[in-house]
Amino acid sequence: MQTFNEKLVKTTAISGGSKDSWVKKLGPGLITGAADDDPSGIATYSQAGAQFGFSMLWTVLFTYPLMVGIQVVSARIGRVSGHGLATNIRRHYPAWLLYSIVGLLLIANTINIAADVAAMGEALKLLIGGRTHLYAIGFGIVSLVLQIFIPYRRYVRVLKWLTLALLAYVATAFVVHTPWILVLSGTLLPHLSWKPQYITTVVAVFGTTISPYLFFWQASQEVEEQQINPQAKPLIEAPDQASSNFRRIKLDTYIGMGFSNMVAFFIMLTTAVTLNLHGVTDIQTSAQAATALRPIAGEFSFWLFSAGIIGTGLLAIPVLAGSAAYAMAGAFKWKNSLELEPLGAKRFYGIIAISTLIGVALCFTPIDPIKALYWSAVINGIISVPIMALMMLMAARPEIMGKFVITSRLKILGWLCTGVMAVAVIAMFWALRLS
């Protein structure tokens, strides 16, 4: 017979901590949300703020509930089934569909890594001088070494601390003079436009905010969290653990996606207040945004903005490489966990190494990083819709979710997000045809 205290300890361990240590329960959702604001995302948000001012701020309010809905679905699939998205797709859907999605995800993530590493190198050059390419190599190697040689339970703490780098963009908005009444008006009553340029930017913001690699990462991280706890099991096998885990997932995802959208809002706001109001509207990279900010907003704002690029890159590269590795491992039945030793999951860590190193190598080619990032966004936009549709179908299948098929409310939110992304992709191709 277990004593009451023993039962309490066991229940606490399974649910992820005591009731008063809610901060410790933040993990997959927080890191996923923060990784969404990577250097390429910063470039997109900076471009939106610089080009359209306050009239683009509404997008982050619109995407927040959609982002929460679809990320909660991905997290539940991972925690309930005990498997990542690729494994579930392999088990229940045609092989050609699985390989198409995983292949395109790997390509898009590798290109995104290249863009992020290049942006980090440029940002450090802005701060201390030196050679961009050498810094890019250094950042790529540091990220790779951390992923391969630090066990998941320790590495996830590093990633949590790196999320604080994003606060630099919140701070920047309060360093510069901000007309808050105009901000509120522009956010709640924006001036919308049907011009192709405006629509393309809206699509870019949606595509940056709701990205396929985030779905694969959060689902796999839920599996990691379950596997490192010896008392935790997939919820389909241990339904008594469901209530506490669903509460944790909801809290984690709400806060993580809220943090992500808040930072995106403040990046747009900062560039709108500084660059747009001073006639600087053509921004292509995050480093270019930092440079343009310097003479207008001052040295401190420039340093905050540049340092944030480096911090967010260190957070995003592991998520990009890791989500690609989880997808490949799930597709081909490889061992996969950041908790395993490198020799215990050679092919899984091999994908992390290959995608990171190819991303670094792309920085030394004549390939235009802006065009590469553009095509990465196009690929992400194309594959996001079928992936989200598959996720919604999986989340409603009893053979995958048992009695934990998603509720009607979550179905509505998830399918609404899928529909919005489908419209965004159609709008993207319409805008391309007109341009």
C-alpha positions as CSV (number, residue, x, y, z in Angstrom):
1,M,0.0,0.0,0.0
2,Q,1.3,3.5,-0.9
3,T,1.1,6.2,1.7
4,F,-0.6,9.5,0.9
5,N,2.8,11.2,0.7
6,E,4.2,8.6,-1.7
7,K,1.2,9.0,-4.0
8,L,1.6,12.7,-3.9
9,V,5.2,12.5,-4.8
10,K,4.4,10.2,-7.7
11,T,1.6,12.4,-9.0
12,T,3.8,15.4,-8.7
13,A,6.6,13.8,-10.7
14,I,4.3,12.7,-13.5
15,S,2.6,16.1,-13.8
16,G,6.0,17.8,-14.1
17,G,6.4,19.6,-10.8
18,S,4.6,21.0,-7.8
19,K,1.7,23.4,-8.3
20,D,3.7,26.4,-7.2
21,S,6.6,25.7,-9.6
22,W,4.7,26.5,-12.8
23,V,7.8,28.1,-14.3
24,K,9.5,24.7,-14.3
25,K,6.6,23.3,-16.3
26,L,7.4,25.7,-19.2
27,G,9.4,23.9,-21.8
28,P,8.3,22.6,-25.2
29,G,5.7,25.4,-25.8
30,L,8.0,28.2,-24.5
31,I,11.0,27.1,-26.5
32,T,8.9,26.5,-29.7
33,G,7.3,29.9,-29.4
34,A,10.6,31.7,-28.8
35,A,12.4,29.9,-31.6
36,D,9.7,31.2,-34.0
37,D,11.3,34.7,-33.7
38,D,14.6,33.6,-35.3
39,P,16.8,36.0,-37.3
40,S,14.9,35.4,-40.5
41,G,11.7,36.0,-38.7
42,I,13.1,39.2,-37.3
43,A,13.9,40.3,-40.9
44,T,10.3,39.6,-41.9
45,Y,8.8,41.5,-38.9
46,S,11.3,44.4,-39.5
47,Q,10.3,44.6,-43.1
48,A,6.6,44.7,-42.2
49,G,7.1,47.5,-39.6
50,A,9.5,49.5,-41.8
51,Q,7.3,49.3,-44.9
52,F,3.8,49.6,-43.5
53,G,4.3,51.1,-40.1
54,F,1.5,50.5,-37.5
55,S,-0.9,49.1,-40.1
56,M,0.8,45.6,-39.8
57,L,0.6,45.3,-36.0
58,W,-2.9,43.6,-36.1
59,T,-1.4,40.5,-37.7
60,V,0.1,39.2,-34.4
61,L,-3.1,39.6,-32.6
62,F,-4.9,37.6,-35.3
63,T,-2.3,34.8,-35.5
64,Y,-2.0,34.3,-31.7
65,P,-5.2,32.2,-31.1
66,L,-4.5,30.3,-34.4
67,M,-1.0,29.6,-33.4
68,V,-2.0,28.4,-29.9
69,G,-4.7,26.1,-31.4
70,I,-2.4,24.3,-33.9
71,Q,0.5,24.0,-31.4
72,V,-1.7,22.6,-28.7
73,V,-2.9,20.0,-31.3
74,S,0.7,19.0,-32.2
75,A,1.7,18.8,-28.5
76,R,-1.3,16.6,-27.7
77,I,-0.5,14.2,-30.5
78,G,3.0,13.8,-29.2
79,R,2.0,13.4,-25.5
80,V,-1.0,11.2,-26.1
81,S,0.5,8.8,-28.7
82,G,4.1,8.8,-27.4
83,H,5.3,9.4,-30.9
84,G,6.3,12.5,-33.0
85,L,4.4,13.6,-36.1
86,A,6.5,11.8,-38.6
87,T,6.1,8.5,-36.9
88,N,2.3,8.9,-36.7
89,I,2.2,9.9,-40.4
90,R,4.3,6.8,-41.3
91,R,1.9,4.5,-39.4
92,H,-1.4,5.8,-40.7
93,Y,-0.8,7.5,-44.1
94,P,0.8,6.7,-47.5
95,A,4.6,6.6,-47.7
96,W,4.8,9.1,-50.6
97,L,3.0,11.7,-48.5
98,L,5.4,11.2,-45.6
99,Y,8.5,11.3,-47.7
100,S,7.3,14.4,-49.6
101,I,6.6,16.3,-46.4
102,V,9.8,15.3,-44.6
103,G,12.0,16.0,-47.7
104,L,10.6,19.5,-48.2
105,L,10.8,20.2,-44.4
106,L,14.5,19.2,-44.5
107,I,15.3,21.4,-47.4
108,A,13.4,24.4,-46.0
109,N,15.0,24.0,-42.5
110,T,18.5,23.8,-44.0
111,I,18.0,27.0,-46.0
112,N,16.5,28.6,-42.9
113,I,19.6,27.6,-40.9
114,A,21.8,29.2,-43.6
115,A,19.9,32.4,-43.4
116,D,20.0,32.5,-39.6
117,V,23.7,31.7,-39.3
118,A,24.5,34.4,-41.9
119,A,22.4,36.9,-40.0
120,M,24.1,36.0,-36.7
121,G,27.5,36.5,-38.3
122,E,26.5,39.9,-39.7
123,A,25.2,41.0,-36.4
124,L,28.4,40.1,-34.5
125,K,30.4,41.9,-37.2
126,L,28.3,45.0,-36.6
127,L,29.0,44.8,-32.9
128,I,32.7,44.0,-32.8
129,G,34.0,44.0,-36.4
130,G,35.7,41.1,-38.0
131,R,34.7,38.5,-40.6
132,T,31.1,37.5,-41.0
133,H,31.9,34.0,-42.4
134,L,34.2,33.1,-39.5
135,Y,31.5,34.1,-37.1
136,A,29.0,32.0,-39.0
137,I,31.2,28.9,-38.8
138,G,31.7,29.5,-35.1
139,F,27.9,29.9,-34.4
140,G,27.2,26.7,-36.4
141,I,29.8,24.7,-34.6
142,V,28.8,25.9,-31.1
143,S,25.2,25.0,-31.8
144,L,26.1,21.6,-33.2
145,V,28.3,20.7,-30.3
146,L,25.7,21.7,-27.7
147,Q,23.0,19.6,-29.4
148,I,25.2,16.5,-29.7
149,F,27.1,16.4,-26.5
150,I,24.7,17.9,-23.9
151,P,21.9,15.6,-22.7
152,Y,18.3,16.9,-23.3
153,R,17.4,17.6,-19.7
154,R,20.5,19.9,-19.4
155,Y,20.3,21.3,-22.9
156,V,16.6,22.4,-22.5
157,R,17.7,24.6,-19.6
158,V,20.1,26.4,-21.9
159,L,17.4,26.9,-24.5
160,K,15.0,28.3,-21.8
161,W,17.6,30.9,-20.7
162,L,18.2,31.9,-24.4
163,T,14.5,32.8,-24.7
164,L,15.4,35.9,-22.5
165,A,17.4,37.3,-25.5
166,L,14.0,38.1,-27.1
167,L,13.3,40.6,-24.3
168,A,15.9,42.9,-26.1
169,Y,13.2,43.7,-28.6
170,V,10.7,44.6,-26.0
171,A,13.2,46.8,-24.3
172,T,14.1,48.6,-27.6
173,A,10.5,49.8,-28.0
174,F,10.7,51.5,-24.6
175,V,14.1,53.1,-25.3
176,V,12.8,54.9,-28.4
177,H,10.0,57.5,-28.3
178,T,6.8,55.6,-29.0
179,P,3.4,57.3,-29.6
180,W,1.3,54.7,-27.8
181,I,-2.1,56.2,-28.8
182,L,-1.2,55.9,-32.5
183,V,0.1,52.4,-31.8
184,L,-3.2,51.3,-30.2
185,S,-5.2,52.9,-33.0
186,G,-3.0,51.2,-35.7
187,T,-3.3,47.8,-34.0
188,L,-7.1,47.8,-33.4
189,L,-8.1,49.9,-36.4
190,P,-5.5,49.2,-39.1
191,H,-5.4,50.7,-42.5
192,L,-5.7,47.6,-44.7
193,S,-4.8,47.4,-48.4
194,W,-5.4,45.0,-51.3
195,K,-2.1,45.9,-53.0
196,P,0.0,42.8,-53.8
197,Q,2.9,44.2,-51.8
198,Y,0.8,44.5,-48.7
199,I,-0.8,41.0,-49.1
200,T,2.6,39.4,-49.7
201,T,3.9,40.9,-46.5
202,V,0.8,39.7,-44.6
203,V,1.4,36.2,-46.0
204,A,5.1,36.4,-45.1
205,V,4.2,37.3,-41.5
206,F,1.7,34.4,-41.3
207,G,4.2,32.0,-42.8
208,T,6.9,33.1,-40.4
209,T,4.6,32.8,-37.4
210,I,3.0,29.5,-38.3
211,S,5.8,27.3,-39.5
212,P,5.9,23.5,-40.1
213,Y,9.1,22.9,-38.2
214,L,7.4,24.2,-35.0
215,F,4.8,21.5,-35.2
216,F,7.4,18.7,-35.5
217,W,9.6,20.2,-32.7
218,Q,6.8,20.6,-30.1
219,A,5.3,17.2,-30.7
220,S,8.8,15.6,-30.4
221,Q,9.7,17.6,-27.3
222,E,6.5,16.3,-25.6
223,V,7.8,12.8,-26.3
224,E,11.2,13.7,-24.9
225,E,9.7,15.1,-21.8
226,Q,7.7,11.9,-21.3
227,Q,10.7,9.7,-21.9
228,I,13.0,11.3,-19.4
229,N,10.4,10.9,-16.6
230,P,10.5,7.1,-15.7
231,Q,7.0,7.4,-14.2
232,A,5.4,9.0,-17.2
233,K,3.8,7.1,-20.1
234,P,2.0,8.0,-23.3
235,L,-1.5,9.1,-22.2
236,I,-3.2,6.6,-24.4
237,E,-1.6,4.0,-22.1
238,A,-1.9,6.0,-18.9
239,P,-5.2,8.1,-19.0
240,D,-4.9,8.9,-15.3
241,Q,-2.0,11.2,-16.2
242,A,-4.0,13.2,-18.8
243,S,-5.6,15.9,-16.7
244,S,-2.3,17.3,-15.3
245,N,-0.5,17.0,-18.6
246,F,-3.2,18.7,-20.6
247,R,-3.2,21.6,-18.1
248,R,0.6,21.9,-18.4
249,I,0.5,21.8,-22.2
250,K,-2.2,24.5,-22.3
251,L,-0.2,26.8,-19.9
252,D,3.1,26.1,-21.7
253,T,1.6,26.8,-25.1
254,Y,-0.4,29.8,-24.2
255,I,2.6,31.5,-22.6
256,G,5.1,30.3,-25.3
257,M,3.0,31.5,-28.2
258,G,2.1,34.7,-26.3
259,F,5.8,35.4,-25.8
260,S,6.5,34.8,-29.4
261,N,3.7,37.1,-30.7
262,M,4.6,39.8,-28.1
263,V,8.2,39.9,-29.4
264,A,7.0,39.9,-33.0
265,F,4.7,42.8,-32.1
266,F,7.5,44.8,-30.5
267,I,9.9,44.2,-33.5
268,M,7.3,45.6,-35.8
269,L,6.6,48.4,-33.4
270,T,10.2,49.4,-33.1
271,T,10.9,49.4,-36.8
272,A,7.6,51.3,-37.5
273,V,8.4,54.0,-34.9
274,T,12.0,54.4,-36.0
275,L,12.5,53.4,-39.6
276,N,9.0,53.9,-41.2
277,L,8.5,57.3,-39.6
278,H,11.9,58.4,-40.9
279,G,11.3,57.1,-44.5
280,V,13.4,53.9,-44.3
281,T,11.1,51.3,-45.8
282,D,13.4,48.9,-47.7
283,I,14.6,46.4,-45.2
284,Q,15.8,42.9,-46.4
285,T,17.7,41.4,-43.5
286,S,17.7,41.6,-39.7
287,A,21.3,43.0,-39.7
288,Q,20.2,45.7,-42.2
289,A,17.4,46.6,-39.8
290,A,19.9,47.0,-36.9
291,T,22.2,49.2,-39.0
292,A,19.3,51.4,-40.1
293,L,18.2,51.7,-36.5
294,R,21.6,53.0,-35.3
295,P,21.5,56.7,-36.5
296,I,17.8,57.0,-35.7
297,A,17.3,55.3,-32.4
298,G,20.8,55.6,-30.9
299,E,23.7,53.3,-30.0
300,F,21.9,51.5,-27.1
301,S,18.9,50.5,-29.3
302,F,21.3,49.3,-32.0
303,W,23.2,47.1,-29.5
304,L,20.0,45.6,-28.1
305,F,18.6,44.8,-31.6
306,S,21.9,43.3,-32.8
307,A,22.5,41.2,-29.6
308,G,18.9,39.9,-29.9
309,I,19.7,38.6,-33.4
310,I,22.5,36.5,-32.0
311,G,20.6,35.2,-29.0
312,T,17.5,34.2,-31.1
313,G,19.7,32.5,-33.6
314,L,21.4,30.3,-31.0
315,L,17.9,29.3,-29.9
316,A,16.4,28.8,-33.4
317,I,19.2,26.7,-35.0
318,P,18.8,23.7,-32.7
319,V,15.0,23.8,-33.2
320,L,15.4,23.9,-37.0
321,A,18.1,21.1,-37.1
322,G,16.4,19.1,-34.4
323,S,12.9,19.2,-36.0
324,A,14.4,18.0,-39.3
325,A,16.2,15.2,-37.5
326,Y,13.0,14.1,-35.6
327,A,11.1,14.1,-38.8
328,M,13.7,12.0,-40.7
329,A,14.1,9.6,-37.7
330,G,10.3,9.1,-37.5
331,A,10.0,8.5,-41.2
332,F,12.8,5.8,-41.3
333,K,12.3,4.2,-37.8
334,W,15.6,5.5,-36.4
335,K,16.4,5.9,-32.7
336,N,15.9,9.6,-31.9
337,S,16.3,11.5,-28.7
338,L,18.6,14.4,-27.6
339,E,18.9,12.4,-24.3
340,L,20.7,9.6,-26.1
341,E,24.5,9.4,-26.5
342,P,25.7,10.3,-30.0
343,L,26.8,6.7,-30.8
344,G,23.4,5.5,-29.6
345,A,21.5,7.5,-32.3
346,K,24.1,8.0,-35.1
347,R,21.6,8.7,-37.9
348,F,19.5,11.1,-35.8
349,Y,22.5,13.2,-34.8
350,G,23.9,12.8,-38.3
351,I,20.9,14.7,-39.7
352,I,21.4,17.4,-37.1
353,A,25.1,17.7,-38.1
354,I,24.4,17.5,-41.9
355,S,21.6,20.2,-41.9
356,T,23.7,22.5,-39.7
357,L,26.9,22.1,-41.7
358,I,25.2,22.5,-45.1
359,G,23.5,25.6,-43.7
360,V,26.9,27.0,-42.7
361,A,28.4,26.0,-46.1
362,L,25.6,27.8,-48.0
363,C,26.9,31.0,-46.5
364,F,30.1,30.6,-48.7
365,T,28.2,30.1,-51.9
366,P,27.0,32.7,-54.4
367,I,23.4,31.9,-53.5
368,D,21.6,35.1,-52.5
369,P,20.5,34.5,-48.9
370,I,17.4,36.7,-49.4
371,K,16.2,34.7,-52.4
372,A,17.1,31.5,-50.5
373,L,15.1,32.6,-47.5
374,Y,12.2,33.6,-49.8
375,W,12.1,30.2,-51.4
376,S,12.3,28.6,-47.9
377,A,9.2,30.6,-47.0
378,V,7.5,29.5,-50.1
379,I,8.2,25.8,-49.3
380,N,7.1,26.3,-45.7
381,G,3.9,27.9,-46.9
382,I,3.2,25.1,-49.3
383,I,3.8,22.2,-46.9
384,S,2.2,23.9,-43.8
385,V,-1.3,23.4,-45.1
386,P,-1.2,19.6,-45.8
387,I,0.7,19.1,-42.5
388,M,-1.9,21.0,-40.5
389,A,-4.7,19.1,-42.3
390,L,-3.0,15.8,-41.4
391,M,-2.5,16.9,-37.8
392,M,-6.2,17.7,-37.5
393,L,-7.2,14.4,-39.0
394,M,-4.7,12.5,-36.7
395,A,-6.0,14.4,-33.6
396,A,-9.5,13.2,-34.3
397,R,-8.6,9.5,-34.9
398,P,-9.3,7.2,-31.9
399,E,-6.6,4.7,-33.1
400,I,-4.0,7.5,-32.5
401,M,-5.5,9.5,-29.7
402,G,-7.7,6.9,-27.9
403,K,-10.4,8.6,-25.9
404,F,-8.4,11.8,-26.1
405,V,-9.5,12.9,-29.5
406,I,-9.5,16.7,-29.6
407,T,-12.6,18.7,-28.5
408,S,-14.9,20.5,-30.8
409,R,-13.5,23.9,-29.7
410,L,-9.9,22.8,-30.6
411,K,-11.2,21.3,-33.9
412,I,-12.7,24.7,-34.8
413,L,-9.6,26.6,-33.9
414,G,-7.2,24.1,-35.6
415,W,-9.2,23.9,-38.9
416,L,-9.6,27.7,-38.8
417,C,-5.8,28.0,-38.6
418,T,-5.5,25.5,-41.5
419,G,-8.0,27.5,-43.6
420,V,-6.3,30.8,-42.9
421,M,-2.9,29.3,-44.0
422,A,-4.5,27.8,-47.1
423,V,-5.9,31.3,-48.1
424,A,-2.5,32.8,-47.3
425,V,-0.8,30.4,-49.7
426,I,-3.4,31.1,-52.4
427,A,-2.9,34.8,-51.9
428,M,0.9,34.4,-52.1
429,F,0.7,32.7,-55.5
430,W,-1.8,35.4,-56.6
431,A,0.6,38.1,-55.5
432,L,3.5,36.3,-57.3
433,R,1.5,36.2,-60.5
434,L,0.8,39.9,-60.4
435,S,4.4,40.9,-59.6
